[in-house]
């Protein structure tokens, strides 16, 4: 969408929500356009003024105590966890489709270290690693990226995860973590498109005695065309594991 | 009402999400009057407006980790959460009324008390109302329909009997004029 198309929809985006995928298109444009963000900020100030003018009214004094007491009850009923929120059942269900917890923790730890190395974020604390692994939206917002895609690697005697980070500022990266007890030596890793039109080899995995290995790629190129990660035996070319990244 | 920068608002919401009572108090002090007033206007009585305030702050806490200052201001987020809850409440009232009619048990609804007198106790509120005077009747009507009624531009156009483009322009112009008028008053 261009700026004219976005600005025509900004009031509906503000008062909306806009139907998807139009809303997502507008949000994506705003993330990368300071001019439209300024226009949005101006409209928000106008709405704030409208709210003040039309419906500011002092509530009864006792309402304050009532609301704060209700919040205290809410807080006491919801067990605090590391990070911001206690997980709900739906989140647990989603977590079960993710890689094993040690993978998520390791992936989150490496991701955060990589982000700090790039100067991306400075506010994520060590205690939030596990929360960060389950909150791609907050992570993405912090780094200003376009998308984070995750896939699960599965193979005989082998499991792992692949993370592709699509950056809009030329700092895309890929991270592959694998555990394969009993496996040693080198494994080739490649990114490919499901159409087969593109393939990119990245640094091989080297398995030591522990049977765990990781590799990564940081690139100024776009990783958007790639939606598969494959592990192959460098000697025979046999496919060891694959993951669809989405 | 103090103007805060977005970094400060983000940290306030973060503290609120982490159950900081001081942050909760500050959020209440900053926004309760507007949420309550919204409830008076949209729901018509103090009891419903007070419920709206409570429900809004509970929902704000439950969704605090989703507040993203890069997507919009804190007051916008608070007001839209409150408005959404108010609209839901209105829809339930309509549904309940229709259900009662269908079962032949229409209640005699006692007249609700009228909206409480809106007290002009804050300078910014008075300035905002002066800013409203800069809007044309059409601009004000379009904005009120979109804001209080949750109407889309298409629906506003149908209700007002104007083209969709005109409806969009009126809403946008109204917001821009309000912001400009507030800015001019602040500079005086």
Contacts between the chains, C-beta under 8 A, distances in Angstrom:
chain1	res1	chain2	res2	distance
A	8	B	168	6.8
A	10	B	172	7.4
A	11	B	146	7.3
A	11	B	153	7.5
A	11	B	168	6.5
A	11	B	171	4.8
A	11	B	172	4.9
A	11	B	175	6.6
A	12	B	152	6.6
A	12	B	153	6.0
A	12	B	168	7.7
A	14	B	72	7.6
A	14	B	76	7.1
A	14	B	175	7.9
A	15	B	80	7.8
A	15	B	146	5.0
A	15	B	147	6.2
A	15	B	150	7.7
A	15	B	171	7.6
A	27	B	71	6.9
A	30	B	71	7.6
A	31	B	70	7.2
A	40	B	72	7.3
A	41	B	73	7.4
A	42	B	175	7.7
A	42	B	176	6.4
A	42	B	179	5.3
A	43	B	172	7.1
A	43	B	175	4.7
A	43	B	176	7.1
A	43	B	179	7.5
A	44	B	72	6.0
A	44	B	73	5.0
A	44	B	75	7.9
A	44	B	76	4.8
A	45	B	73	7.9
A	45	B	178	7.8
A	45	B	179	4.3
A	45	B	182	7.1
A	46	B	174	7.1
A	46	B	175	3.1
A	46	B	176	5.9
A	46	B	177	7.4
A	46	B	178	4.1
A	46	B	179	3.9
A	47	B	76	6.3
A	47	B	79	7.2
A	47	B	147	7.2
A	47	B	175	5.9
A	47	B	178	7.9
A	48	B	73	7.1
A	48	B	75	5.2
A	48	B	76	7.0
A	48	B	79	7.6
A	49	B	128	4.7
A	49	B	131	5.4
A	49	B	132	7.9
A	49	B	178	4.1
A	49	B	179	6.2
A	49	B	181	7.5
A	49	B	182	4.8
A	50	B	128	7.5
A	50	B	132	7.3
A	50	B	143	6.3
A	50	B	147	6.4
A	50	B	174	7.6
A	50	B	175	7.1
A	50	B	178	5.6
A	51	B	34	5.2
A	51	B	38	7.2
A	51	B	75	7.5
A	51	B	79	5.4
A	51	B	128	8.0
A	51	B	147	8.0
A	52	B	34	6.8
A	52	B	124	5.9
A	52	B	125	5.2
A	52	B	127	8.0
A	52	B	128	3.6
A	52	B	129	7.9
A	53	B	125	7.1
A	53	B	128	3.7
A	53	B	129	4.5
A	53	B	131	6.5
A	53	B	132	4.4
A	53	B	178	7.6
A	54	B	37	7.6
A	54	B	41	6.6
A	54	B	132	7.2
A	54	B	144	7.5
A	54	B	147	8.0
A	55	B	34	6.2
A	55	B	37	3.4
A	55	B	38	4.5
A	55	B	40	6.7
A	55	B	41	4.7
A	55	B	118	7.8
A	56	B	33	5.1
A	56	B	34	5.2
A	56	B	37	4.9
A	56	B	118	7.0
A	56	B	122	7.1
A	56	B	125	4.7
A	56	B	128	7.6
A	57	B	33	6.1
A	57	B	36	5.6
A	57	B	37	3.6
A	57	B	40	5.5
A	57	B	49	7.9
A	57	B	115	8.0
A	57	B	116	6.3
A	57	B	118	4.8
A	57	B	119	6.8
A	58	B	33	5.6
A	58	B	36	7.5
A	58	B	119	5.4
A	58	B	121	6.5
A	59	B	32	5.6
A	59	B	33	6.5
A	59	B	36	3.8
A	59	B	49	7.2
A	59	B	50	6.4
A	59	B	53	6.1
A	60	B	46	7.2
A	60	B	50	6.9
A	63	B	32	7.0
A	63	B	36	7.2
A	63	B	50	5.3
A	63	B	53	6.0
A	63	B	54	7.8
A	64	B	25	8.0
A	64	B	28	5.9
A	64	B	29	8.0
A	64	B	32	7.0
A	66	B	50	7.6
A	66	B	54	6.6
A	67	B	28	6.0
A	67	B	32	7.2
A	67	B	53	6.0
A	67	B	54	5.2
A	67	B	57	5.2
A	68	B	21	7.1
A	68	B	24	6.0
A	68	B	25	6.5
A	68	B	28	6.6
A	70	B	54	5.6
A	70	B	57	7.5
A	70	B	58	6.3
A	71	B	21	8.0
A	71	B	24	5.4
A	71	B	57	6.3
A	71	B	58	6.9
A	71	B	61	6.1
A	72	B	21	7.4
A	74	B	58	5.9
A	74	B	61	6.3
A	74	B	62	7.7
A	75	B	19	4.6
A	75	B	61	7.8
A	80	B	19	6.9
A	84	B	14	7.7
A	84	B	17	5.0
A	84	B	18	6.8
A	84	B	64	7.3
A	84	B	65	4.0
A	85	B	17	7.3
A	85	B	65	5.2
A	135	B	65	7.5
A	137	B	66	7.6
A	138	B	65	7.0
A	138	B	68	8.0
A	141	B	68	5.4
A	141	B	70	6.2
